[in-house]
Amino acid sequence: MLAPLGGNRRPPWDFVSLLTIFAFTQILLPSRYVVKLMGAAGAPARLVALGVSVWWLIDWFGQPTLRPPIRQPLKSSALVFLAAILGSYVVATSRPIAPEELLSADRSVIAVVGWLGVMAAATDRILSRARLDTLLRRLTVLGAFEAGIGLLQFATGRTFIEYFRLPGLIDNSAINDIVSRNGFVRPAGTAIHPIEFGVSMAMLLPLALHYAVTDVESRSPISRWLPACAISVALPLTISRSAIICTAVALAVLLSSWPIVTRRWVYAAAGLMLTGLAVVLPGFLWAVFGLFGEIDQDSSALSRTNSYQLAWNFVARNPILGRGVGTFLPEYRILDNQYLGSLIELGFIGLACLMAHFLVGLLTAWNLRSWSCPQARDPYPRSQLGVALAAGIAAGCVSFAFFDAWGFPTIPSLMFIMMGCAGAGRRLRANADTTQTAAVDRTIPESDDLAGR
């Protein structure tokens, strides 16, 4: 069993170490490689997430007297969301169902249980602000490595994915080659698709910028700014509308808390980067901006809008709990809208629970924006870690409207681990406030006694 809550000494392995392993397997190990005997359910990151979930449950039941008496709306909304998932699964298995749909439903439930377990472990078992920062810095470093792979793919036109396969894993994906758009290579890193790669970079960018700005006294300029620069350059190379929109949302949330002078530096850096891309890659910016200028004629955009009537036909048959989690297969239709897909599979109740859970996670992070910590030297009073987490979560929430996010595991994995970090921040701040209040209360009798003398 891992260290108890409130322990002063950190053991060699704690939940931050386990969550780092999960992040590593999800971000740097390609999702297409799975354990041979388990098929699509045997992705390493999924197995690690289940392991983290089981370990958290054992730890939680093993330490009933050490649980912090802190209300966590995030865990309550997660429990309600899980109930909606299981309810839709019961609906699916209660009707005649194709074997392919049942298998997909099983995998979907396993995936959600793993993600929620990761979120719960982060919420309950990150024991200090220092360990929270350690985990999030590791996320940005992993994101930088992923961005570096994408840059290498863009430069060479090769995937290099074959070098990431571990012994015992097989290739389970139909997407094998580099894709292109308007004559430019679209890197995907270790992700399944460039959209997944681009959105994941958009979610990690606020954290990278946050630590680049705030770690002034503890890290060198190169170590601080290299992740942010690598992610910023790799992101537009995906030539993805979804990634660009998510980046705009993330930066809008993040920069809202930064001083105007710092924001101007960010705008200048962004303009310089775009100018560099225009010089080095003639026609590239035209290809990117053309995604929005010709959106009414774009096949992917038309596919999204033309899916509404078909989707409603499915929704009308099972409007309350849906037709079952994971049962609307890609062979039926590529919706490119996870909220619409969730409405079909989970019904109005399940979709409401999903959106409510995302909203609770976003607000939990945003409410940390005034969190001050002596160990975290933040030069800007309102550019706190909570804003960076809220920006990443907001980018993920927006991305669900532009592609089938459940089918691209990096996005929900980052969503749930960031929400878990927000929950950990809420708990740590509450613990600090309680400790400070108790310390003040202990000094009051002494003061009164002195006054009486």
Buried (B, 14 or more C-beta within 10 A) or exposed (E): EBBEBEEEEBEEEBBBBBBBBBBBBBBBBBBBBBBEEEEBBBBBBBBBBBBBBEBBEEBBEEBEEEEBEBEBBBBEBBBBBBEBBBBBBEBBBEEEBEEEBBBBBBBBBBBBBBBBBBBBBBBBBBBBBEBBBBBBBBBBBBBBBBBBBBBBBBEEEEBEBEEBBEEEBBEBBEEEEBEEBEEBBBBBBBBBBBBBBBBBBBBBBBBBBBBBBBBEEBBEEEBBBBBBBBBBBBBBBBBBBBBBBBBEBBBEBBBBBBBEEBBEEBEEBEEEBBEEBEEEBEEBBEBBEBBEEEEEEBEBBEBBEEBEEBBEEBBEEBBEBBBBBBBBEEEEBBBBBBBBBBBBBBBBBBBBBBBBBBEBBBBBBBBBBEBEBEEBEBEBEEBBBBBBBBBBBBBBBBBBBBBBBBBBBBBBBBBBBBBBBBBBBBBBBBBBEEEEEEEEEEEEEEEEEEEEE
